[in-house]
Amino acid sequence: MLKPLGERVIIEVAKEEEKTVSGIVLPGSAQEKPQTGSIIAVGEGRILENGSKIDLSVKVGDTVLFEKYTGTEVKYEGKEFLVLNERDIIAIVE
């Protein structure tokens, strides 16, 4: 599995099928980019200038809301993931 470094997290982005009000399924190119996903791996945290470490506020298994156009999309073992910094996460979905 992938292990992110520092304050990065790896997210499995939620795949949502979008339909119009009349029930027409939109193709992938016409859909909005998803902004939610489940965290599958977290880095060790941010290291400050004085050498101390701050743990991340999210953990594996959290469902999060993140900024729309952020992160790096990667493919690993046939699956697509999003790698982003913790600061790009807006909220934890409860």
Gaussian input, Z-matrix of N, CA and C with variables (Angstrom, degrees):
# hf/3-21g

backbone

0 1
 N
 C     1     B1
 C     2     B2     1     A1
 N     3     B3     2     A2     1     D1
 C     4     B4     3     A3     2     D2
 C     5     B5     4     A4     3     D3
 N     6     B6     5     A5     4     D4
 C     7     B7     6     A6     5     D5
 C     8     B8     7     A7     6     D6
 N     9     B9     8     A8     7     D7
 C    10    B10     9     A9     8     D8
 C    11    B11    10    A10     9     D9
 N    12    B12    11    A11    10    D10
 C    13    B13    12    A12    11    D11
 C    14    B14    13    A13    12    D12
 N    15    B15    14    A14    13    D13
 C    16    B16    15    A15    14    D14
 C    17    B17    16    A16    15    D15
 N    18    B18    17    A17    16    D16
 C    19    B19    18    A18    17    D17
 C    20    B20    19    A19    18    D18
 N    21    B21    20    A20    19    D19
 C    22    B22    21    A21    20    D20
 C    23    B23    22    A22    21    D21
 N    24    B24    23    A23    22    D22
 C    25    B25    24    A24    23    D23
 C    26    B26    25    A25    24    D24
 N    27    B27    26    A26    25    D25
 C    28    B28    27    A27    26    D26
 C    29    B29    28    A28    27    D27
 N    30    B30    29    A29    28    D28
 C    31    B31    30    A30    29    D29
 C    32    B32    31    A31    30    D30
 N    33    B33    32    A32    31    D31
 C    34    B34    33    A33    32    D32
 C    35    B35    34    A34    33    D33
 N    36    B36    35    A35    34    D34
 C    37    B37    36    A36    35    D35
 C    38    B38    37    A37    36    D36
 N    39    B39    38    A38    37    D37
 C    40    B40    39    A39    38    D38
 C    41    B41    40    A40    39    D39
 N    42    B42    41    A41    40    D40
 C    43    B43    42    A42    41    D41
 C    44    B44    43    A43    42    D42
 N    45    B45    44    A44    43    D43
 C    46    B46    45    A45    44    D44
 C    47    B47    46    A46    45    D45
 N    48    B48    47    A47    46    D46
 C    49    B49    48    A48    47    D47
 C    50    B50    49    A49    48    D48
 N    51    B51    50    A50    49    D49
 C    52    B52    51    A51    50    D50
 C    53    B53    52    A52    51    D51
 N    54    B54    53    A53    52    D52
 C    55    B55    54    A54    53    D53
 C    56    B56    55    A55    54    D54
 N    57    B57    56    A56    55    D55
 C    58    B58    57    A57    56    D56
 C    59    B59    58    A58    57    D57
 N    60    B60    59    A59    58    D58
 C    61    B61    60    A60    59    D59
 C    62    B62    61    A61    60    D60
 N    63    B63    62    A62    61    D61
 C    64    B64    63    A63    62    D62
 C    65    B65    64    A64    63    D63
 N    66    B66    65    A65    64    D64
 C    67    B67    66    A66    65    D65
 C    68    B68    67    A67    66    D66
 N    69    B69    68    A68    67    D67
 C    70    B70    69    A69    68    D68
 C    71    B71    70    A70    69    D69
 N    72    B72    71    A71    70    D70
 C    73    B73    72    A72    71    D71
 C    74    B74    73    A73    72    D72
 N    75    B75    74    A74    73    D73
 C    76    B76    75    A75    74    D74
 C    77    B77    76    A76    75    D75
 N    78    B78    77    A77    76    D76
 C    79    B79    78    A78    77    D77
 C    80    B80    79    A79    78    D78
 N    81    B81    80    A80    79    D79
 C    82    B82    81    A81    80    D80
 C    83    B83    82    A82    81    D81
 N    84    B84    83    A83    82    D82
 C    85    B85    84    A84    83    D83
 C    86    B86    85    A85    84    D84
 N    87    B87    86    A86    85    D85
 C    88    B88    87    A87    86    D86
 C    89    B89    88    A88    87    D87
 N    90    B90    89    A89    88    D88
 C    91    B91    90    A90    89    D89
 C    92    B92    91    A91    90    D90
 N    93    B93    92    A92    91    D91
 C    94    B94    93    A93    92    D92
 C    95    B95    94    A94    93    D93
 N    96    B96    95    A95    94    D94
 C    97    B97    96    A96    95    D95
 C    98    B98    97    A97    96    D96
 N    99    B99    98    A98    97    D97
 C   100   B100    99    A99    98    D98
 C   101   B101   100   A100    99    D99
 N   102   B102   101   A101   100   D100
 C   103   B103   102   A102   101   D101
 C   104   B104   103   A103   102   D102
 N   105   B105   104   A104   103   D103
 C   106   B106   105   A105   104   D104
 C   107   B107   106   A106   105   D105
 N   108   B108   107   A107   106   D106
 C   109   B109   108   A108   107   D107
 C   110   B110   109   A109   108   D108
 N   111   B111   110   A110   109   D109
 C   112   B112   111   A111   110   D110
 C   113   B113   112   A112   111   D111
 N   114   B114   113   A113   112   D112
 C   115   B115   114   A114   113   D113
 C   116   B116   115   A115   114   D114
 N   117   B117   116   A116   115   D115
 C   118   B118   117   A117   116   D116
 C   119   B119   118   A118   117   D117
 N   120   B120   119   A119   118   D118
 C   121   B121   120   A120   119   D119
 C   122   B122   121   A121   120   D120
 N   123   B123   122   A122   121   D121
 C   124   B124   123   A123   122   D122
 C   125   B125   124   A124   123   D123
 N   126   B126   125   A125   124   D124
 C   127   B127   126   A126   125   D125
 C   128   B128   127   A127   126   D126
 N   129   B129   128   A128   127   D127
 C   130   B130   129   A129   128   D128
 C   131   B131   130   A130   129   D129
 N   132   B132   131   A131   130   D130
 C   133   B133   132   A132   131   D131
 C   134   B134   133   A133   132   D132
 N   135   B135   134   A134   133   D133
 C   136   B136   135   A135   134   D134
 C   137   B137   136   A136   135   D135
 N   138   B138   137   A137   136   D136
 C   139   B139   138   A138   137   D137
 C   140   B140   139   A139   138   D138
 N   141   B141   140   A140   139   D139
 C   142   B142   141   A141   140   D140
 C   143   B143   142   A142   141   D141
 N   144   B144   143   A143   142   D142
 C   145   B145   144   A144   143   D143
 C   146   B146   145   A145   144   D144
 N   147   B147   146   A146   145   D145
 C   148   B148   147   A147   146   D146
 C   149   B149   148   A148   147   D147
 N   150   B150   149   A149   148   D148
 C   151   B151   150   A150   149   D149
 C   152   B152   151   A151   150   D150
 N   153   B153   152   A152   151   D151
 C   154   B154   153   A153   152   D152
 C   155   B155   154   A154   153   D153
 N   156   B156   155   A155   154   D154
 C   157   B157   156   A156   155   D155
 C   158   B158   157   A157   156   D156
 N   159   B159   158   A158   157   D157
 C   160   B160   159   A159   158   D158
 C   161   B161   160   A160   159   D159
 N   162   B162   161   A161   160   D160
 C   163   B163   162   A162   161   D161
 C   164   B164   163   A163   162   D162
 N   165   B165   164   A164   163   D163
 C   166   B166   165   A165   164   D164
 C   167   B167   166   A166   165   D165
 N   168   B168   167   A167   166   D166
 C   169   B169   168   A168   167   D167
 C   170   B170   169   A169   168   D168
 N   171   B171   170   A170   169   D169
 C   172   B172   171   A171   170   D170
 C   173   B173   172   A172   171   D171
 N   174   B174   173   A173   172   D172
 C   175   B175   174   A174   173   D173
 C   176   B176   175   A175   174   D174
 N   177   B177   176   A176   175   D175
 C   178   B178   177   A177   176   D176
 C   179   B179   178   A178   177   D177
 N   180   B180   179   A179   178   D178
 C   181   B181   180   A180   179   D179
 C   182   B182   181   A181   180   D180
 N   183   B183   182   A182   181   D181
 C   184   B184   183   A183   182   D182
 C   185   B185   184   A184   183   D183
 N   186   B186   185   A185   184   D184
 C   187   B187   186   A186   185   D185
 C   188   B188   187   A187   186   D186
 N   189   B189   188   A188   187   D187
 C   190   B190   189   A189   188   D188
 C   191   B191   190   A190   189   D189
 N   192   B192   191   A191   190   D190
 C   193   B193   192   A192   191   D191
 C   194   B194   193   A193   192   D192
 N   195   B195   194   A194   193   D193
 C   196   B196   195   A195   194   D194
 C   197   B197   196   A196   195   D195
 N   198   B198   197   A197   196   D196
 C   199   B199   198   A198   197   D197
 C   200   B200   199   A199   198   D198
 N   201   B201   200   A200   199   D199
 C   202   B202   201   A201   200   D200
 C   203   B203   202   A202   201   D201
 N   204   B204   203   A203   202   D202
 C   205   B205   204   A204   203   D203
 C   206   B206   205   A205   204   D204
 N   207   B207   206   A206   205   D205
 C   208   B208   207   A207   206   D206
 C   209   B209   208   A208   207   D207
 N   210   B210   209   A209   208   D208
 C   211   B211   210   A210   209   D209
 C   212   B212   211   A211   210   D210
 N   213   B213   212   A212   211   D211
 C   214   B214   213   A213   212   D212
 C   215   B215   214   A214   213   D213
 N   216   B216   215   A215   214   D214
 C   217   B217   216   A216   215   D215
 C   218   B218   217   A217   216   D216
 N   219   B219   218   A218   217   D217
 C   220   B220   219   A219   218   D218
 C   221   B221   220   A220   219   D219
 N   222   B222   221   A221   220   D220
 C   223   B223   222   A222   221   D221
 C   224   B224   223   A223   222   D222
 N   225   B225   224   A224   223   D223
 C   226   B226   225   A225   224   D224
 C   227   B227   226   A226   225   D225
 N   228   B228   227   A227   226   D226
 C   229   B229   228   A228   227   D227
 C   230   B230   229   A229   228   D228
 N   231   B231   230   A230   229   D229
 C   232   B232   231   A231   230   D230
 C   233   B233   232   A232   231   D231
 N   234   B234   233   A233   232   D232
 C   235   B235   234   A234   233   D233
 C   236   B236   235   A235   234   D234
 N   237   B237   236   A236   235   D235
 C   238   B238   237   A237   236   D236
 C   239   B239   238   A238   237   D237
 N   240   B240   239   A239   238   D238
 C   241   B241   240   A240   239   D239
 C   242   B242   241   A241   240   D240
 N   243   B243   242   A242   241   D241
 C   244   B244   243   A243   242   D242
 C   245   B245   244   A244   243   D243
 N   246   B246   245   A245   244   D244
 C   247   B247   246   A246   245   D245
 C   248   B248   247   A247   246   D246
 N   249   B249   248   A248   247   D247
 C   250   B250   249   A249   248   D248
 C   251   B251   250   A250   249   D249
 N   252   B252   251   A251   250   D250
 C   253   B253   252   A252   251   D251
 C   254   B254   253   A253   252   D252
 N   255   B255   254   A254   253   D253
 C   256   B256   255   A255   254   D254
 C   257   B257   256   A256   255   D255
 N   258   B258   257   A257   256   D256
 C   259   B259   258   A258   257   D257
 C   260   B260   259   A259   258   D258
 N   261   B261   260   A260   259   D259
 C   262   B262   261   A261   260   D260
 C   263   B263   262   A262   261   D261
 N   264   B264   263   A263   262   D262
 C   265   B265   264   A264   263   D263
 C   266   B266   265   A265   264   D264
 N   267   B267   266   A266   265   D265
 C   268   B268   267   A267   266   D266
 C   269   B269   268   A268   267   D267
 N   270   B270   269   A269   268   D268
 C   271   B271   270   A270   269   D269
 C   272   B272   271   A271   270   D270
 N   273   B273   272   A272   271   D271
 C   274   B274   273   A273   272   D272
 C   275   B275   274   A274   273   D273
 N   276   B276   275   A275   274   D274
 C   277   B277   276   A276   275   D275
 C   278   B278   277   A277   276   D276
 N   279   B279   278   A278   277   D277
 C   280   B280   279   A279   278   D278
 C   281   B281   280   A280   279   D279

   B1=1.4572
   B2=1.5212
   B3=1.2909
   B4=1.4577
   B5=1.5154
   B6=1.3350
   B7=1.4658
   B8=1.5200
   B9=1.3311
   B10=1.4586
   B11=1.5296
   B12=1.3152
   B13=1.4608
   B14=1.5224
   B15=1.3302
   B16=1.4676
   B17=1.5081
   B18=1.3291
   B19=1.4633
   B20=1.5280
   B21=1.3179
   B22=1.4615
   B23=1.5247
   B24=1.3330
   B25=1.4590
   B26=1.5205
   B27=1.3259
   B28=1.4588
   B29=1.5234
   B30=1.3216
   B31=1.4612
   B32=1.5210
   B33=1.3314
   B34=1.4573
   B35=1.5219
   B36=1.3245
   B37=1.4616
   B38=1.5225
   B39=1.3310
   B40=1.4654
   B41=1.5240
   B42=1.3101
   B43=1.4691
   B44=1.5111
   B45=1.3171
   B46=1.4550
   B47=1.5167
   B48=1.3104
   B49=1.4478
   B50=1.5194
   B51=1.3163
   B52=1.4566
   B53=1.5185
   B54=1.3200
   B55=1.4577
   B56=1.5226
   B57=1.3162
   B58=1.4564
   B59=1.5241
   B60=1.3108
   B61=1.4622
   B62=1.5271
   B63=1.3225
   B64=1.4654
   B65=1.5247
   B66=1.3579
   B67=1.4564
   B68=1.5127
   B69=1.3323
   B70=1.4629
   B71=1.5301
   B72=1.3440
   B73=1.4634
   B74=1.5230
   B75=1.3310
   B76=1.4614
   B77=1.5266
   B78=1.3332
   B79=1.4654
   B80=1.5275
   B81=1.3330
   B82=1.4608
   B83=1.5127
   B84=1.3391
   B85=1.4673
   B86=1.5234
   B87=1.3213
   B88=1.4637
   B89=1.5235
   B90=1.3191
   B91=1.4612
   B92=1.5182
   B93=1.3224
   B94=1.4575
   B95=1.5249
   B96=1.3192
   B97=1.4584
   B98=1.5385
   B99=1.3612
   B100=1.4695
   B101=1.5235
   B102=1.3361
   B103=1.4564
   B104=1.5170
   B105=1.3205
   B106=1.4578
   B107=1.5138
   B108=1.3271
   B109=1.4460
   B110=1.5105
   B111=1.3222
   B112=1.4592
   B113=1.5273
   B114=1.3144
   B115=1.4602
   B116=1.5216
   B117=1.3376
   B118=1.4612
   B119=1.5298
   B120=1.3342
   B121=1.4690
   B122=1.5228
   B123=1.3307
   B124=1.4668
   B125=1.5261
   B126=1.3249
   B127=1.4637
   B128=1.5191
   B129=1.3268
   B130=1.4610
   B131=1.5240
   B132=1.3166
   B133=1.4568
   B134=1.5147
   B135=1.3239
   B136=1.4683
   B137=1.5218
   B138=1.3258
   B139=1.4593
   B140=1.5289
   B141=1.3160
   B142=1.4606
   B143=1.5246
   B144=1.3293
   B145=1.4634
   B146=1.5242
   B147=1.3342
   B148=1.4658
   B149=1.5325
   B150=1.3426
   B151=1.4586
   B152=1.5107
   B153=1.3317
   B154=1.4708
   B155=1.5290
   B156=1.3252
   B157=1.4568
   B158=1.5229
   B159=1.3339
   B160=1.4589
   B161=1.5234
   B162=1.3404
   B163=1.4630
   B164=1.5242
   B165=1.3253
   B166=1.4629
   B167=1.5313
   B168=1.3403
   B169=1.4639
   B170=1.5221
   B171=1.3196
   B172=1.4630
   B173=1.5200
   B174=1.3356
   B175=1.4622
   B176=1.5232
   B177=1.3161
   B178=1.4617
   B179=1.5249
   B180=1.3252
   B181=1.4609
   B182=1.5165
   B183=1.3361
   B184=1.4657
   B185=1.5317
   B186=1.3221
   B187=1.4593
   B188=1.5189
   B189=1.3248
   B190=1.4618
   B191=1.5204
   B192=1.3184
   B193=1.4541
   B194=1.5259
   B195=1.3307
   B196=1.4659
   B197=1.5161
   B198=1.3311
   B199=1.4632
   B200=1.5226
   B201=1.3211
   B202=1.4562
   B203=1.5358
   B204=1.2978
   B205=1.4690
   B206=1.5195
   B207=1.3079
   B208=1.4540
   B209=1.5167
   B210=1.2958
   B211=1.4573
   B212=1.5159
   B213=1.3205
   B214=1.4525
   B215=1.5177
   B216=1.3246
   B217=1.4620
   B218=1.5174
   B219=1.3386
   B220=1.4683
   B221=1.5208
   B222=1.3355
   B223=1.4496
   B224=1.5173
   B225=1.3326
   B226=1.4530
   B227=1.5247
   B228=1.3033
   B229=1.4659
   B230=1.5254
   B231=1.3271
   B232=1.4542
   B233=1.5212
   B234=1.3321
   B235=1.4666
   B236=1.5236
   B237=1.3239
   B238=1.4598
   B239=1.5173
   B240=1.3371
   B241=1.4553
   B242=1.5139
   B243=1.3199
   B244=1.4522
   B245=1.5201
   B246=1.3331
   B247=1.4616
   B248=1.5225
   B249=1.3415
   B250=1.4574
   B251=1.5159
   B252=1.3208
   B253=1.4563
   B254=1.5196
   B255=1.3181
   B256=1.4641
   B257=1.5316
   B258=1.3261
   B259=1.4662
   B260=1.5355
   B261=1.3523
   B262=1.4607
   B263=1.5268
   B264=1.3273
   B265=1.4646
   B266=1.5207
   B267=1.3241
   B268=1.4636
   B269=1.5181
   B270=1.3541
   B271=1.4530
   B272=1.5234
   B273=1.3345
   B274=1.4541
   B275=1.5313
   B276=1.3295
   B277=1.4665
   B278=1.5258
   B279=1.3305
   B280=1.4680
   B281=1.5048
   A1=109.68
   A2=116.11
   A3=122.05
   A4=110.37
   A5=117.47
   A6=122.40
   A7=107.44
   A8=117.18
   A9=120.12
   A10=111.51
   A11=115.52
   A12=121.72
   A13=110.68
   A14=115.40
   A15=121.35
   A16=113.59
   A17=115.37
   A18=120.91
   A19=112.33
   A20=116.41
   A21=120.26
   A22=110.88
   A23=115.24
   A24=121.91
   A25=108.55
   A26=116.12
   A27=121.58
   A28=107.40
   A29=115.12
   A30=121.89
   A31=109.77
   A32=115.31
   A33=120.89
   A34=105.30
   A35=115.75
   A36=121.37
   A37=109.84
   A38=115.78
   A39=121.99
   A40=109.37
   A41=116.19
   A42=121.48
   A43=108.00
   A44=115.66
   A45=119.90
   A46=109.53
   A47=115.64
   A48=120.51
   A49=107.71
   A50=116.09
   A51=119.07
   A52=110.29
   A53=113.91
   A54=120.96
   A55=108.63
   A56=114.50
   A57=119.37
   A58=108.22
   A59=116.69
   A60=121.84
   A61=110.31
   A62=117.54
   A63=121.14
   A64=113.07
   A65=118.26
   A66=121.12
   A67=115.57
   A68=118.30
   A69=121.18
   A70=108.19
   A71=116.01
   A72=120.85
   A73=108.59
   A74=116.03
   A75=121.22
   A76=110.95
   A77=118.63
   A78=120.32
   A79=110.11
   A80=116.65
   A81=122.05
   A82=114.03
   A83=117.27
   A84=120.20
   A85=112.60
   A86=118.24
   A87=121.19
   A88=112.70
   A89=116.89
   A90=120.12
   A91=111.85
   A92=114.60
   A93=121.44
   A94=108.31
   A95=116.45
   A96=120.35
   A97=108.41
   A98=118.11
   A99=119.59
   A100=111.61
   A101=116.06
   A102=121.72
   A103=112.47
   A104=118.13
   A105=120.51
   A106=109.78
   A107=115.23
   A108=120.36
   A109=110.62
   A110=114.57
   A111=121.45
   A112=109.19
   A113=116.82
   A114=121.00
   A115=109.11
   A116=116.13
   A117=119.78
   A118=112.38
   A119=117.57
   A120=121.07
   A121=109.73
   A122=116.36
   A123=121.71
   A124=109.92
   A125=114.98
   A126=120.56
   A127=110.80
   A128=115.51
   A129=120.82
   A130=113.59
   A131=118.23
   A132=120.92
   A133=111.84
   A134=114.27
   A135=120.72
   A136=110.12
   A137=116.10
   A138=121.13
   A139=107.86
   A140=115.82
   A141=121.24
   A142=110.54
   A143=116.34
   A144=121.51
   A145=112.41
   A146=117.26
   A147=119.48
   A148=112.19
   A149=117.05
   A150=121.10
   A151=115.24
   A152=117.67
   A153=118.93
   A154=109.58
   A155=115.44
   A156=121.50
   A157=110.37
   A158=115.93
   A159=122.40
   A160=107.30
   A161=116.42
   A162=120.57
   A163=110.47
   A164=115.54
   A165=120.71
   A166=110.20
   A167=116.16
   A168=119.70
   A169=113.03
   A170=117.66
   A171=121.71
   A172=108.92
   A173=115.56
   A174=119.78
   A175=109.44
   A176=116.04
   A177=121.97
   A178=108.66
   A179=115.55
   A180=120.98
   A181=114.00
   A182=117.95
   A183=120.70
   A184=109.82
   A185=116.32
   A186=121.44
   A187=105.87
   A188=116.05
   A189=120.24
   A190=111.97
   A191=114.04
   A192=123.46
   A193=105.97
   A194=116.83
   A195=119.77
   A196=110.62
   A197=115.42
   A198=121.15
   A199=110.35
   A200=116.08
   A201=121.97
   A202=114.77
   A203=118.21
   A204=120.78
   A205=109.52
   A206=116.91
   A207=121.50
   A208=110.23
   A209=116.08
   A210=120.83
   A211=114.08
   A212=114.14
   A213=122.69
   A214=108.40
   A215=116.27
   A216=120.20
   A217=108.79
   A218=115.90
   A219=121.14
   A220=109.23
   A221=115.49
   A222=121.75
   A223=107.48
   A224=116.42
   A225=121.39
   A226=108.04
   A227=116.44
   A228=123.27
   A229=111.85
   A230=116.47
   A231=121.93
   A232=115.89
   A233=118.39
   A234=121.45
   A235=109.50
   A236=116.11
   A237=121.25
   A238=110.09
   A239=115.43
   A240=122.31
   A241=109.35
   A242=115.46
   A243=122.56
   A244=107.70
   A245=116.77
   A246=121.85
   A247=107.05
   A248=115.54
   A249=118.58
   A250=111.29
   A251=115.61
   A252=121.79
   A253=109.54
   A254=115.56
   A255=119.86
   A256=111.06
   A257=118.37
   A258=120.76
   A259=112.37
   A260=117.49
   A261=120.94
   A262=112.23
   A263=117.22
   A264=121.97
   A265=108.19
   A266=115.88
   A267=121.42
   A268=111.29
   A269=117.31
   A270=120.24
   A271=110.92
   A272=114.69
   A273=121.75
   A274=106.06
   A275=116.26
   A276=121.14
   A277=107.83
   A278=116.63
   A279=120.69
   A280=111.34
   D1=160.66
   D2=177.88
   D3=-80.38
   D4=141.85
   D5=175.70
   D6=-123.83
   D7=114.77
   D8=-179.46
   D9=-73.13
   D10=153.03
   D11=179.53
   D12=-99.82
   D13=152.48
   D14=174.35
   D15=58.92
   D16=-127.48
   D17=-176.07
   D18=-99.19
   D19=25.53
   D20=179.01
   D21=-91.72
   D22=155.26
   D23=175.00
   D24=-131.93
   D25=155.23
   D26=175.56
   D27=-111.75
   D28=130.01
   D29=-175.09
   D30=-122.05
   D31=136.56
   D32=168.74
   D33=-93.14
   D34=111.21
   D35=-173.59
   D36=-72.20
   D37=137.14
   D38=178.77
   D39=-67.85
   D40=130.14
   D41=176.65
   D42=-94.63
   D43=114.61
   D44=-178.73
   D45=-116.53
   D46=129.10
   D47=176.40
   D48=-83.60
   D49=123.68
   D50=-178.34
   D51=-101.04
   D52=136.71
   D53=177.33
   D54=-125.88
   D55=150.59
   D56=173.58
   D57=-77.98
   D58=172.32
   D59=179.10
   D60=-58.52
   D61=-34.01
   D62=-178.80
   D63=-82.71
   D64=-1.29
   D65=175.26
   D66=96.95
   D67=7.51
   D68=179.29
   D69=-80.27
   D70=128.31
   D71=178.83
   D72=-79.96
   D73=127.55
   D74=-178.76
   D75=-83.04
   D76=139.50
   D77=174.97
   D78=-69.61
   D79=160.93
   D80=-176.83
   D81=-53.60
   D82=-36.41
   D83=-177.82
   D84=-69.73
   D85=-20.69
   D86=-178.47
   D87=-98.81
   D88=-5.48
   D89=-176.86
   D90=-84.77
   D91=155.88
   D92=172.37
   D93=-69.51
   D94=148.39
   D95=176.71
   D96=-72.57
   D97=128.65
   D98=-178.89
   D99=-62.68
   D100=150.27
   D101=-179.73
   D102=-122.03
   D103=8.58
   D104=178.27
   D105=-124.49
   D106=155.24
   D107=178.28
   D108=-172.44
   D109=174.12
   D110=-178.31
   D111=-108.34
   D112=132.94
   D113=-179.81
   D114=-76.94
   D115=126.78
   D116=179.73
   D117=-110.36
   D118=-14.00
   D119=176.77
   D120=-159.47
   D121=145.52
   D122=177.91
   D123=-129.23
   D124=150.70
   D125=175.98
   D126=-77.05
   D127=-177.77
   D128=-176.38
   D129=-80.05
   D130=-14.07
   D131=178.95
   D132=121.16
   D133=174.70
   D134=-178.17
   D135=-88.97
   D136=136.60
   D137=178.10
   D138=-101.18
   D139=124.50
   D140=179.51
   D141=-80.26
   D142=168.74
   D143=-179.30
   D144=-60.40
   D145=-30.46
   D146=-179.23
   D147=-83.36
   D148=2.66
   D149=176.69
   D150=94.35
   D151=-9.69
   D152=179.10
   D153=-78.30
   D154=156.28
   D155=-176.09
   D156=-113.18
   D157=138.44
   D158=175.11
   D159=-109.89
   D160=121.53
   D161=178.42
   D162=-67.98
   D163=155.73
   D164=178.09
   D165=-73.56
   D166=153.11
   D167=179.56
   D168=-88.02
   D169=-3.85
   D170=177.75
   D171=-112.43
   D172=160.11
   D173=-179.72
   D174=-137.26
   D175=166.82
   D176=178.28
   D177=-58.50
   D178=134.58
   D179=179.89
   D180=99.37
   D181=-18.46
   D182=178.38
   D183=-66.71
   D184=141.18
   D185=170.40
   D186=-97.08
   D187=127.38
   D188=-173.37
   D189=-126.67
   D190=158.38
   D191=173.45
   D192=-108.47
   D193=127.97
   D194=-177.29
   D195=-127.60
   D196=165.51
   D197=-179.21
   D198=-59.70
   D199=148.48
   D200=-170.41
   D201=-63.59
   D202=-49.69
   D203=-175.57
   D204=-114.28
   D205=70.78
   D206=-177.09
   D207=-138.72
   D208=164.88
   D209=174.00
   D210=83.69
   D211=176.91
   D212=179.83
   D213=-121.67
   D214=124.13
   D215=178.40
   D216=-81.73
   D217=132.13
   D218=178.29
   D219=-132.66
   D220=150.56
   D221=173.43
   D222=-111.31
   D223=131.99
   D224=179.63
   D225=-142.98
   D226=124.07
   D227=-179.05
   D228=50.77
   D229=43.26
   D230=175.76
   D231=80.47
   D232=-0.95
   D233=179.74
   D234=-111.54
   D235=152.04
   D236=178.13
   D237=-102.42
   D238=134.29
   D239=179.96
   D240=-131.57
   D241=165.58
   D242=176.25
   D243=-122.92
   D244=125.33
   D245=177.12
   D246=-105.45
   D247=124.03
   D248=179.37
   D249=-145.96
   D250=164.84
   D251=177.48
   D252=-78.55
   D253=151.10
   D254=-179.96
   D255=-58.51
   D256=-33.26
   D257=-177.81
   D258=-65.46
   D259=-15.73
   D260=178.36
   D261=-86.09
   D262=-4.29
   D263=176.92
   D264=-86.00
   D265=127.53
   D266=-176.39
   D267=-88.39
   D268=-41.75
   D269=-174.50
   D270=-160.56
   D271=159.14
   D272=172.23
   D273=-98.21
   D274=129.36
   D275=-179.31
   D276=-86.22
   D277=124.61
   D278=-179.44
   D279=-109.39

